[in-house]
Amino acid sequence: MQLRYNYRLYPTPGQRAALARAFGCARVAFNDALRMRKEAFEAGLPHITDAEISARLTAAKASPERAWLGEVSAVVLQQALADLNAAYRTFFASLAGRRKGPKAGPPKFRSRKDRRQAIRFTRNARWQITPGGKLRLPKIGDVPVRWSRDLPSAPSSVTVIKDAAGRYFASFVVEPGTGTLPATEPVIGIDLGLTHFAVLSDGRKITSPRFLRRAQKKLRRAQQALSRKEKGSRNRDKARVKVARAHARVADARRDFHHQLSTALIRENQAVAVEDLAVNGLARTRLARSVHDAGWSAFVHMLEYKARRHGRTFRRIGRFEPTSQDVRAWQCPECGRWLDRDINAAVNVARAAGLAVTACGAQVRPGAVPAQRGEAGTHPKPRRDAAWQAGISTLRGGEGAKCTGC
């Protein structure tokens, strides 16, 4: 497994100018290669190979019009071409149906106004970490780094990133090793939501921090100040950076929350089960802002790779599994305890994933509940087949529906 370790960089003014030059040269190399291939396609010519693109770039560096490309490391330009080649391979694989997930479009031209600029140095660029703890980059210099933690192994490459807020980061690709944790007994199911970010099958409820909601007033003021600035002015650029920094603080706080919670859950439990949520669909509803603020996808991804790294079991159940019920609270007919539906849903997630949880065999749903006036209808409901009836047995109190409080 390969992971990225990110660290904050603090380049000097001269180093920032050198990095801006490297960002621009990498962007020009990418756009020139993309333009060559687009022109060849429009002219009906064969697809230009990677080797030919690289040879044309070398020839361009010797021409007066592109001589300034030689002011940066050649590895930066070659990695920009490698990014274009990877983008084309992804696009062709998507067209042929060999790639899972949403369809990938063709590569697009890069812009100097993109909110994220990046260059990559591989081992043959001869970059290194100095004894004083600085990052030595070819034709840029020794850049100060804030080492928040040690690297677990020697990195294979480093990517220097500038984000929309004007911050610089170094992203190292490393092999962290397995780091298998000692075996433990607890297993847990997680029901993700908005009122509570996560409800666990052991009864714990994790309050949703709502970072974006809490920062909404400050963001609104910053965006209003930006809208009053004249386009193209330096004051507008300063206001834009303030907005970007406010959003960056929200994103950083959310990411830190996800990391701390996912690490704690992986350390405490031998197996973790979550539900596969339709985030894209929920993001098109009136709950879109709250859904994006929660960041479920990023959290589940962290759980998955941390479980794989530390030797834990991670299971994701289908989004159509009947894990929730309509009533907010119900009374167990066997033990008489009043139980919460979200905790019960978390237990159902664990049971659907094949994890053993405490249950007493009681009905999940109580007896018949009168329908609300808006739900009552006069038309007969269509009959369902046996497969549909079996699929909701958990919610109708059939076999497998268990009480979580006993």
Secondary structure, DSSP 4 states (H G I P E B T S, - for coil): --EEEEEEE---HHHHHHHHHHHHHHHHHHHHHHHHHHHHHHTTPPPPPHHHHHHHHHHHHTSGGGGGGGGS-HHHHHHHHHHHHHHHHHHHHHHHT-S-SSPP-------TT-S-EEEEEEGGG--EE-TTS-EEETTTEEE-EE-SS--SS--SEEEEEE-TTS-EEEEEEE-----PPPP---EEEEEE-SSEEEEETTS-EEE---HHHHTHHHHHHHHHHHHTSPTTSHHHHHHHHHHHHHHHHHHHHHHHHHHHHHHHHHHH-SEEEEE---HHHHTTSTTHHHHHHHTHHHHHHHHHHHHHHHT-EEEEE-TTS----SSSEEE-TTT--EEEHHHHHHHHHHHHTT---------SS-S--PPPTTT--SSPPPPP-HHHHHHTTTTTT-TT---S--
